[in-house]
Amino acid sequence: MALTGRRLEVDRIATLAALPRECAMVVVGDPGSGRSSVLDAVADRVSLPVVRVGVNGSESRWPLAGVTSLFTALDDPRATAHIAHLLQAGGATSGLAAAHDFLEAVQTLTLPPTVVLIDDLDRMDAESQELIAFLAGRLAGTALRLVATVRTVPSDGPLAALPVLRLEPLTTDESLALARTMAPEGANDGVLAILAEATGGNPGALREQFDAFSTAQLTGTEPLVLPLRPTATTEAIAALALDAVEGTADTDTDAGRGPDVLVRLALVPVARTTGWDRDAVDDLADAGLVVVRGQTVAVRDPLLRSALYWRTSARTRRTLHRELAAASAETDPRAAAWHRSFVDDVPDVVALLDAAAGYVLDGAPHAAVALAERALHVGSGGEDERAALLAVVEALFAQRLLGLAARYLTAMRPFRRAAEEVRRLRVLYSVQYLRGETVHADELLVPVDAEAPEAPATAGLLAMVASFRAETWDLDQARDLLARVEQLGAVITPRTAEIAGAVQCLVAALDGSLPADTELYDGLATPRLMAMSDAALLLVAHALSLAERYRSARRVFALVVARGQDTEAVWVEGARYLSAENELRSGNFRQALRAVDAWEAGSALSAQRLREPSRAVAVAWRHFAEGRTHEALEVVDRCLALRSTVLLWGTTARLHALRGRVLLLDGRVDEAVTALEAADAVGRSLRNPTVLRHLGDLVEGYVHLGRVDDARNATARLAADHHARPSRWGALVLARSLALVADDATRETARRRALELFQPHDSQYERARTFAALAAVGTDAERPRLGAAAAAAYEAAGLRRPLAAPAPTAVMPPFGAPTSLRSGPVHSAPVPGSPRSAPDASVVLTQLTAEERAVVQKVTEGYRNREIASSLFMSQRTVELRLTQIYRKVGARSRSHLVALLT
């Protein structure tokens, strides 16, 4: 199983193997943090020989047992003699003399450069710890790179002087990704999100909770008991954390107040500070045990809260809940509702769920989850309780916490009352759509009479589902649903009419027939647009983007974001990721990367988001544009693994097309054509070529493989579709395709037309693609000029790749130069002007030492001098000296010039 969430730590440790000198590092992590797993990943990553040293805790009372294990692991015949010598001298030699004997023994071994990994060094005997710490500070001449893991590094201990790398808790996103790898099939994603949050980013605690959970709890059919019952890892972490309490007290009285307040705080997910002992709370906050945000306080570590909660007996907990319910009745009614649910004979479940909805709106979803799970545990499931739970779901959806919203929808039965049932279906369909799932909407198959009380709400539901169908390219179904909305025209609300009109724009854009801007919403006048709802504005903006009206779309997306706090998070994020997609479609990668960064900085759970294919496109393009092709394909493949061409054919086609484009531009033509053919097979019924945009790529792939007849057939299809639904993108790509498949008699004319067709406002990315493609089939005299033009256009589009050792044939795109399109397969040859091949960085790299290459790599990745020094374990002054040497060797005038030479 791949290590989740420790990539940066593994990278930093693996850097030790690349450095030209010996060095050491101590990796510090809490119980369950994954110290051993990190060492396993490092052992698989580095190219040097690796020696693993395990520690047997039962041997810690035997002097020099750890040193003996180290010598035994080293592959040198003289190690046995050194072991015997050290053991014999151990009683007679002590202190500095013993340390020097040990160092001399290691230096006499004839070892190649070797990485020594010691797991749980702090469990070794004290003598071995001191000797290995002494060795770690004096590794010169030993050929060793030493990495040791410990739980803590005392400030007065022997390891305190060594570089330390701390394994911080996993982020919520990383914990959720790890939970998915551990979960059985059918596990509820919202339950996994709760587990990820409640285990505090500790992989060991998360794994233990999976062992303790029942199948019904994991699938969401049974409520969870929060806080989670403690496991062995939970107790170990709590023991370490509680040691800090002893240092927070100045007097014996304070010593009793701090722990008592901490235990009481552990009984509630979050509390208002009013009424609490502020001195004790401040002391606990100073010790890092609680966190105070504004007027609220909560135990910082959910694992510590879990241990404290369950260490208290049930009788004592009930007594404290009763006291706290009375104390917080006036000052903290939400906490009071939580406490009363443990002492009342008949808990007020509706009050509990109302408090949960309030916590969501206040930005405390973890507290809302605790109250919602408690409500499911003690409630009867009546209509009023489900209506209160629906309000919690709607609040979670508005904050775009889709996994949690889906978890409580799973626990909710249909309503008998039509109004609540329509609300439930509205949020259910919305969550399913935004999560990239199929929206079946079978409930809408039943006709609704215009006179029925639920007719207006049902019309709104029909319009909403029509927008989902349009977004997934099911245009016929979208039109049918819009027709049903029109049949209810007498009773539909203005908002429903507005949504239906926006959906009609989207359908028209997908069909290539969107009216001109002057005919839409008073010429897209700002006052008219500002009066529209966020959902309608997003639909209109997306329609404009699909119709290649990028500037107009950019303005409408900005209107949604500019509304600020008046706009719910779900719509703000929608505007941001669709805005990024708009810039990608326009070919402006610089603006697209800024838009993707803005979207990711302000969005919800990224691990959850990357399962949504419509968002994965932007993230994958960002990875590729920055030179991380592997990560780009990982994102797409992860989404494809969750899709079915039967259920979401449009989304699946789009993902295959993106995968093919990335592979084609990376030079993997065979794989690219396979992916593009899959996209073509799935999306062939969509006749607007500017939506999927795969036919031009398919033509290039066929030409590269020498499949000329297939290339001409694809070009003919592109021409037919373009003439039926003309677009600027279609004209540019069709001209390029015709130039690639032209015969000897028409080739010059076709090539000239493909180049002359471009105007200054056209996509620089498509211009670069055309230059590069024509360079591949051009003459030897033309290739340098066209290649240079392609490189300049790629640079203008913002598509640049970081430092890499380019393969001899890695170009973008990697076409060869056949004598004739009919002459057989086309072999790859370097083409000037691609983001990978211009200029050639390999010549520059050969002039540098290994240490200088490591510095250059960090520079091209955007590191500052201080960050380079930290990551490569050298001083900032050394980094500056290395950069001066690098500038002189490669002829760089500045840092930016160096990056330009090597990217």
PyMOL commands that set and color helices and strands:
alter all, ss='L'
color gray80, all
select helices_A, chain A and resi 7-18+35-45+57-59+65-73+79-89+95-107+121-123+126-136+172-182+189-198+203-212+215-219+232-248+252-265+278-286+302-311+314-328+333-340+349-361+365-378+383-398+402-410+418-434+442-445+455-471+475-487+494-510+517-519+521-524+526-530+534-546+550-562+564-566+569-586+589-601+606-609+613-625+629-640+649-665+669-683+689-692+695-704+708-724+728-741+747-756+764-776+783-797+841-845+850-860+865-872+876-890+895-902
alter helices_A, ss='H'
color red, helices_A
select strands_A, chain A and resi 23-28+50-53+114-118+144-150+164-166+271-272+290-293+296-299
alter strands_A, ss='S'
color yellow, strands_A
deselect
rebuild
show_as cartoon
